[in-house]
């Protein structure tokens, strides 16, 4: 039985993983969670645990208009706190540190109509302070790894599931209300929450270290995703290329509008070869994940 300490209370990913362990891995993993807000965590002995799983952080930044004080907060939490937690885990004798990095370290998705596929040779190149705050933490925690201290870094694409935040709920609302939607040929890597939780359980039980790029078995077209959501919800929606000109027009309007078009219809994928390991974690198909998310 390995004891896991989740550093960061009430997070979507942390809570989902805790529930997954209770349902499927209670004989191999036990979970405790600690709040990182008030600083009292610094007095806790991490040495009571085999694994520290760090999920505390700030996500979903509106990077358009942000003052310097807000940027400093992102670095303080996403970078400094992560590295400090990692160093404490190492000093206290923990065997493995698991850190949630992000695909954002590779920059934004490609613009509408362009391709972007990340492979094992692609170098991280953050496009903004949010991505850089994750990248600095990514590098910082990996620097602590040695023969007695395993560091496991995940760089997942967009994570979604029931109760998730970010881009998926926005698309879900559109799929349930709009009568028409553009049929754009784009590709996105995504990661369903149950697939992520299975991945986490496996790397913890096995003690796997290094950089990992978990994703679903299938790439996702935004138009297909919207169609599937509408179908599950019993909503009739027409998906047609006749409306693609609207997306093309939006992608050329400077500022927030083009950014939203690229987020929804741009391309950003991981090479699937990067995401295949010696264990199976892609346990839920894309279609089934939509059913579970929308039910």
C-alpha positions as CSV (number, residue, x, y, z in Angstrom):
1,X,0.0,0.0,0.0
2,X,1.4,3.3,-1.1
3,X,0.4,6.5,0.8
4,X,-0.3,9.5,-1.4
5,X,-0.5,13.1,-0.3
6,X,-2.4,15.5,-2.6
7,X,-1.1,19.0,-2.1
8,X,-4.0,21.3,-3.1
9,X,-7.5,20.9,-1.7
10,X,-10.8,20.8,-3.6
11,X,-9.2,20.8,-7.1
12,X,-11.2,19.1,-9.9
13,X,-8.3,16.8,-10.8
14,X,-7.3,16.0,-7.2
15,X,-10.9,15.2,-6.1
16,X,-11.5,13.1,-9.2
17,X,-8.3,11.1,-8.6
18,X,-9.2,10.5,-4.9
19,X,-12.6,9.2,-6.0
20,X,-11.0,7.0,-8.6
21,X,-8.6,5.4,-6.0
22,X,-11.5,4.8,-3.6
23,X,-13.4,3.0,-6.3
24,X,-10.6,1.0,-8.1
25,X,-7.3,1.1,-6.2
26,X,-8.1,1.2,-2.5
27,X,-6.0,-1.9,-1.9
28,X,-2.9,-0.3,-3.5
29,X,-3.1,3.5,-2.8
30,X,-4.4,5.6,0.1
31,X,-5.0,9.3,-0.3
32,X,-4.7,12.3,2.0
33,X,-5.2,15.9,1.0
34,X,-3.7,19.1,2.4
35,X,-4.7,22.7,1.8
36,X,-1.8,24.9,0.5
37,X,-3.4,28.3,1.1
38,X,-2.4,29.4,4.6
39,X,1.2,28.0,4.7
40,X,0.6,25.6,7.6
41,X,1.5,22.8,5.2
42,X,5.1,23.7,5.7
43,X,4.9,22.2,9.2
44,X,3.6,18.9,8.1
45,X,5.9,15.9,7.8
46,X,5.7,14.7,4.2
47,X,7.9,11.8,5.2
48,X,4.8,9.9,6.2
49,X,4.0,9.5,2.5
50,X,5.4,7.5,-0.4
51,X,4.2,10.0,-3.0
52,X,3.3,13.7,-3.1
53,X,1.0,14.6,-5.9
54,X,1.0,18.4,-6.5
55,X,-2.1,19.9,-8.0
56,X,-2.2,23.4,-6.5
57,X,-2.1,26.1,-9.1
58,X,-3.9,28.8,-11.0
59,X,-5.3,27.9,-14.5
60,X,-7.4,29.4,-17.3
61,X,-5.7,32.8,-17.3
62,X,-7.1,35.6,-19.4
63,X,-3.8,36.7,-20.7
64,X,-5.1,39.6,-22.7
65,X,-5.1,42.4,-20.0
66,X,-3.3,41.4,-16.8
67,X,-1.4,43.7,-14.5
68,X,2.0,42.9,-13.1
69,X,0.7,42.0,-9.7
70,X,-1.5,39.3,-11.2
71,X,1.4,37.9,-13.2
72,X,3.5,37.8,-10.0
73,X,0.8,35.8,-8.3
74,X,0.8,33.2,-11.1
75,X,4.5,32.8,-10.8
76,X,4.3,32.6,-7.0
77,X,1.7,29.8,-7.1
78,X,2.4,28.0,-10.3
79,X,6.1,28.1,-10.1
80,X,7.5,29.0,-6.7
81,X,5.0,26.9,-4.7
82,X,5.4,23.9,-6.9
83,X,9.2,23.9,-6.6
84,X,9.1,24.6,-2.8
85,X,6.7,21.7,-2.4
86,X,8.9,19.4,-4.4
87,X,12.0,20.3,-2.4
88,X,10.2,19.7,0.8
89,X,9.0,16.3,-0.4
90,X,12.6,15.4,-1.3
91,X,14.0,16.7,2.0
92,X,11.4,14.8,4.0
93,X,12.3,11.5,2.3
94,X,9.3,11.1,-0.1
95,X,10.1,8.6,-2.9
96,X,8.0,10.2,-5.7
97,X,6.8,13.6,-6.7
98,X,4.1,13.9,-9.3
99,X,3.5,17.3,-11.0
100,X,0.8,18.5,-13.3
101,X,2.4,20.6,-16.0
102,X,0.5,21.3,-19.2
103,X,0.5,21.3,-23.0
104,X,0.5,25.1,-22.6
105,X,4.3,24.9,-22.2
106,X,4.4,24.4,-26.0
107,X,2.5,27.6,-26.7
108,X,-0.9,28.3,-28.1
109,X,-2.8,26.1,-30.6
110,X,-2.1,26.8,-34.3
111,X,-4.2,29.4,-35.9
112,X,-7.3,28.5,-37.8
113,X,-6.4,26.6,-40.9
114,X,-2.9,25.7,-39.8
115,X,-1.5,22.5,-38.2
116,X,0.5,22.0,-35.0
117,X,1.6,18.5,-34.0
118,X,3.9,18.1,-31.0
119,X,6.4,15.2,-31.1
120,X,9.2,14.1,-28.9
121,X,11.6,16.6,-30.4
122,X,9.4,19.7,-30.0
123,X,10.9,22.1,-27.6
124,X,8.6,24.0,-25.1
125,X,8.0,27.6,-26.1
126,X,5.4,29.3,-23.9
127,X,3.4,32.0,-25.5
128,X,2.5,34.0,-22.4
129,X,3.2,34.4,-18.7
130,X,0.7,31.6,-17.7
131,X,2.5,29.1,-19.9
132,X,5.9,30.3,-18.7
133,X,4.8,29.9,-15.1
134,X,4.1,26.2,-15.7
135,X,7.2,25.8,-17.8
136,X,9.5,27.2,-15.1
137,X,7.9,24.8,-12.5
138,X,8.2,21.9,-15.0
139,X,12.0,22.5,-15.2
140,X,12.4,23.3,-11.6
141,X,10.8,20.1,-10.2
142,X,12.6,17.9,-12.7
143,X,15.9,19.4,-11.5
144,X,15.3,17.8,-8.1
145,X,15.2,14.2,-9.5
146,X,17.9,11.8,-8.5
147,X,18.4,8.1,-7.9
148,X,16.5,8.3,-4.7
149,X,13.8,10.8,-5.7
150,X,11.5,10.1,-8.7
151,X,9.9,13.1,-10.4
152,X,7.0,12.4,-12.6
153,X,5.8,15.3,-14.8
154,X,2.6,15.2,-16.9
155,X,2.0,17.6,-19.8
156,X,-1.7,16.8,-20.6
157,X,-3.8,18.5,-23.2
158,X,-7.2,19.9,-22.4
159,X,-8.7,17.8,-19.6
160,X,-12.5,17.4,-19.5
161,X,-15.2,15.5,-17.7
162,X,-18.3,16.0,-15.6
163,X,-17.9,19.2,-13.6
164,X,-14.7,20.3,-15.4
165,X,-13.9,24.0,-16.2
166,X,-12.4,25.7,-19.2
167,X,-13.2,25.3,-22.9
168,X,-15.3,22.1,-22.7
169,X,-18.3,23.6,-20.8
170,X,-18.4,26.5,-23.2
171,X,-18.6,24.1,-26.2
172,X,-21.2,22.0,-24.3
173,X,-23.5,25.0,-23.8
174,X,-23.2,25.9,-27.5
175,X,-24.0,22.3,-28.5
176,X,-27.1,22.3,-26.4
177,X,-28.5,25.7,-27.7
178,X,-27.3,26.5,-31.2
179,X,-29.3,25.4,-34.2
180,X,-26.2,25.4,-36.5
181,X,-22.5,24.9,-36.1
182,X,-19.5,25.1,-38.5
183,X,-18.0,21.9,-39.8
184,X,-14.3,22.6,-39.5
185,X,-11.6,20.0,-40.2
186,X,-9.4,20.6,-37.2
187,X,-7.7,18.2,-34.7
188,X,-7.2,18.5,-30.9
189,X,-5.6,16.2,-28.4
190,X,-7.8,15.9,-25.3
191,X,-7.8,13.9,-22.1
192,X,-10.9,12.5,-20.4
193,X,-10.7,12.8,-16.6
194,X,-11.1,9.0,-16.0
195,X,-8.3,8.2,-18.5
196,X,-6.1,10.7,-16.6
197,X,-6.9,9.2,-13.2
198,X,-6.1,5.7,-14.6
199,X,-2.8,7.1,-15.9
200,X,-2.0,8.6,-12.5
201,X,-2.8,5.4,-10.6
202,X,-0.5,3.4,-12.9
203,X,2.5,5.7,-12.7
204,X,2.2,5.9,-8.9
205,X,1.8,2.1,-8.4
206,X,4.7,1.5,-10.8
207,X,6.9,4.3,-9.6
208,X,7.4,5.7,-13.1
209,X,9.4,8.9,-13.5
210,X,10.2,11.3,-16.3
211,X,8.0,13.4,-18.7
212,X,4.7,12.0,-19.9
213,X,2.1,13.1,-22.5
214,X,-1.2,11.3,-21.7
215,X,-4.1,11.8,-24.1
216,X,-7.2,10.0,-25.4
217,X,-6.8,7.3,-28.0
218,X,-8.6,9.5,-30.6
219,X,-8.0,13.1,-31.7
220,X,-11.1,15.3,-31.5
221,X,-12.7,17.5,-34.2
222,X,-14.5,20.4,-32.6
223,X,-17.4,19.9,-34.9
224,X,-17.7,16.2,-34.1
225,X,-17.5,17.0,-30.4
226,X,-20.3,19.4,-30.6
227,X,-22.4,17.0,-32.7
228,X,-21.8,14.2,-30.1
229,X,-22.8,16.4,-27.2
230,X,-26.0,17.6,-29.0
231,X,-26.9,13.9,-29.7
232,X,-26.4,12.8,-26.1
233,X,-28.5,15.8,-25.0
234,X,-31.2,15.1,-27.5
235,X,-30.7,18.5,-29.2
236,X,-30.9,18.8,-33.0
237,X,-28.0,20.7,-34.5
238,X,-27.0,21.1,-38.1
239,X,-23.2,21.0,-38.7
240,X,-22.3,22.4,-42.1
241,X,-19.3,23.7,-44.0
242,X,-21.5,26.4,-45.3
243,X,-20.8,28.4,-42.1
244,X,-17.1,28.0,-42.1
245,X,-16.6,31.5,-43.5
246,X,-17.8,32.8,-40.2
247,X,-14.9,31.1,-38.4
248,X,-12.5,32.3,-41.1
249,X,-13.7,35.9,-40.7
250,X,-13.4,35.7,-36.9
251,X,-9.9,34.3,-37.1
252,X,-8.8,37.5,-38.8
253,X,-10.3,39.9,-36.3
254,X,-7.4,41.0,-34.1
255,X,-7.6,40.5,-30.4
256,X,-9.9,38.4,-28.3
257,X,-12.2,37.3,-31.2
258,X,-9.4,35.7,-33.2
259,X,-8.1,34.1,-30.0
260,X,-11.4,32.5,-29.4
261,X,-11.7,31.2,-32.9
262,X,-8.2,29.7,-32.7
263,X,-9.0,28.1,-29.3
264,X,-12.2,26.5,-30.7
265,X,-11.1,25.6,-34.2
266,X,-7.3,25.7,-34.2
267,X,-5.1,22.6,-34.3
268,X,-3.0,21.3,-31.4
269,X,-2.2,17.6,-31.1
270,X,0.4,15.3,-29.6
271,X,1.9,12.6,-31.7
272,X,0.1,9.5,-30.5
273,X,3.4,7.6,-30.3
274,X,4.4,9.9,-27.4
275,X,1.4,8.8,-25.4
276,X,1.7,5.0,-25.6
277,X,3.3,3.3,-22.6
278,X,3.7,-0.1,-21.1
279,X,0.3,0.1,-19.5
280,X,-3.2,0.8,-20.7
281,X,-4.9,4.0,-19.4
282,X,-7.0,4.9,-22.4
283,X,-9.9,3.0,-20.9
284,X,-12.8,5.2,-22.0
285,X,-13.4,6.1,-25.7
286,X,-14.2,9.6,-26.8
287,X,-17.9,8.8,-27.5
288,X,-18.3,7.1,-24.1
289,X,-16.6,10.0,-22.4
290,X,-19.1,12.4,-23.8
291,X,-22.0,10.2,-22.6
292,X,-20.5,10.1,-19.1
293,X,-19.7,13.8,-19.0
294,X,-23.2,14.9,-20.2
295,X,-25.2,12.4,-18.2
